[in-house]
Amino acid sequence: MYKIIGLVGSPRKENTYFLTQTALAEVKKHNIKTELIHLGKLNIKPCNVCNACIKQGKCIIDDDYNKISEKIKDADGIIMSSPVYFGGVSAQLKAFMDRTRHLRREDALTDKITGAIAVGASRNGGQETTIQQIHNFFLIHGAIIVGDEKTRHYGGTGQASKLEDIKNDNHAIETSKNLGAHIAKVVLKLNKE
Ligand SMILES: Cc1cc2nc3c(=O)[nH]c(=O)nc-3n(C[C@H](O)[C@H](O)[C@H](O)COP(=O)(O)O)c2cc1C
C-alpha cells in the first residue's frame, strides 16, 4: 500500500496542523495510507556542520531527527507544511530541512511526489514565499512537486491566526484538499504498471 506523510512545521497544533490533516484526509479517500508527523513539537536540533553526513553518510546528532528521516525514506509522497514566519518557514522546519543533507546524497527523496501548505496571519503575508522555500527544498532533493490541481496555484494557502479562522477559510480548505487529491492521483498514476 502506498503511503503519504504530512510533516507539520508549526510548534502549535492549530492552523497549519489543521490544513495538513485536511489534505491527508483527502489522500485517504484514494486508499493510500497516511501519517501526520508534528515536526514542530519534536526535538530536532539545527545542523552544526560536523559533516558526518558526508564522512559517514548519516546524521549523528542524537535527537528525534533520525526516526523521522527513516519514515520519509519509506514514503511515496510528502506534504510539508509551515506557518509563515517573516515570509519563510518556521525555525523548526528549517532545522529539519538542513538535517536532511545525507538524504540528498542517498537520493532518498528523488522522484517522491511532494507538495506544500503555508498559513500566514495576513492576506499577502508570505504564503507563496514560504511555499517557494519548501519547493526549493524538494527540488534540491530531486523530488516531483505538485500543486493544488484545480485552482492551479502553489498548494494549500491559508490566512489565519487562530483555529476558528482557518476552519472558516474556504480557500485554505479547498486548496489543501486539492493538493492532497493531486498528490494521491500522481502517486497512483506514476506507480501504475
Ligand atoms: C515569529 C512569527 C512570525 C510571523 N510572521 C508572519 C509573516 O511574516 N506573515 C504572516 O502573514 N504571518 C506571520 N505570522 C503569523 C503566523 O504565520 C500565523 O499566526 C499562523 O496562522 C500560525 O500558524 P499555526 O497556527 O499553524 O502555528 C508570524 C508568527 C510568528 C510567531
PDBQT file of the ligand as one rigid body, heavy atoms in Angstrom, charges set to zero:
ROOT
HETATM    1  C1  LIG A 201       7.629  34.643  14.678  1.00  0.00    +0.000 C 
HETATM    2  C2  LIG A 201       6.388  34.824  13.863  1.00  0.00    +0.000 A 
HETATM    3  C3  LIG A 201       6.487  35.436  12.634  1.00  0.00    +0.000 A 
HETATM    4  C4  LIG A 201       5.354  35.594  11.833  1.00  0.00    +0.000 A 
HETATM    5  N1  LIG A 201       5.485  36.157  10.598  1.00  0.00    +0.000 NA
HETATM    6  C5  LIG A 201       4.404  36.255   9.804  1.00  0.00    +0.000 A 
HETATM    7  C6  LIG A 201       4.541  36.777   8.476  1.00  0.00    +0.000 A 
HETATM    8  O1  LIG A 201       5.613  37.135   8.013  1.00  0.00    +0.000 OA
HETATM    9  N2  LIG A 201       3.410  36.852   7.718  1.00  0.00    +0.000 N 
HETATM   10  C7  LIG A 201       2.188  36.452   8.182  1.00  0.00    +0.000 A 
HETATM   11  O2  LIG A 201       1.205  36.545   7.438  1.00  0.00    +0.000 OA
HETATM   12  N3  LIG A 201       2.043  35.930   9.422  1.00  0.00    +0.000 NA
HETATM   13  C8  LIG A 201       3.122  35.809  10.229  1.00  0.00    +0.000 A 
HETATM   14  N4  LIG A 201       2.988  35.252  11.479  1.00  0.00    +0.000 N 
HETATM   15  C9  LIG A 201       1.680  34.711  11.916  1.00  0.00    +0.000 C 
HETATM   16  C10 LIG A 201       1.548  33.201  11.688  1.00  0.00    +0.000 C 
HETATM   17  O3  LIG A 201       2.005  32.810  10.412  1.00  0.00    +0.000 OA
HETATM   18  C11 LIG A 201       0.091  32.756  11.814  1.00  0.00    +0.000 C 
HETATM   19  O4  LIG A 201      -0.380  33.055  13.111  1.00  0.00    +0.000 OA
HETATM   20  C12 LIG A 201      -0.135  31.282  11.518  1.00  0.00    +0.000 C 
HETATM   21  O5  LIG A 201      -1.503  31.033  11.495  1.00  0.00    +0.000 OA
HETATM   22  C13 LIG A 201       0.483  30.370  12.534  1.00  0.00    +0.000 C 
HETATM   23  O6  LIG A 201       0.252  29.055  12.147  1.00  0.00    +0.000 OA
HETATM   24  P1  LIG A 201      -0.062  27.898  13.220  1.00  0.00    +0.000 P 
HETATM   25  O7  LIG A 201      -1.411  28.179  13.795  1.00  0.00    +0.000 OA
HETATM   26  O8  LIG A 201      -0.057  26.642  12.432  1.00  0.00    +0.000 OA
HETATM   27  O9  LIG A 201       1.015  27.942  14.235  1.00  0.00    +0.000 OA
HETATM   28  C14 LIG A 201       4.099  35.114  12.295  1.00  0.00    +0.000 A 
HETATM   29  C15 LIG A 201       4.006  34.498  13.569  1.00  0.00    +0.000 A 
HETATM   30  C16 LIG A 201       5.141  34.347  14.335  1.00  0.00    +0.000 A 
HETATM   31  C17 LIG A 201       5.025  33.641  15.666  1.00  0.00    +0.000 C 
ENDROOT
TORSDOF 0
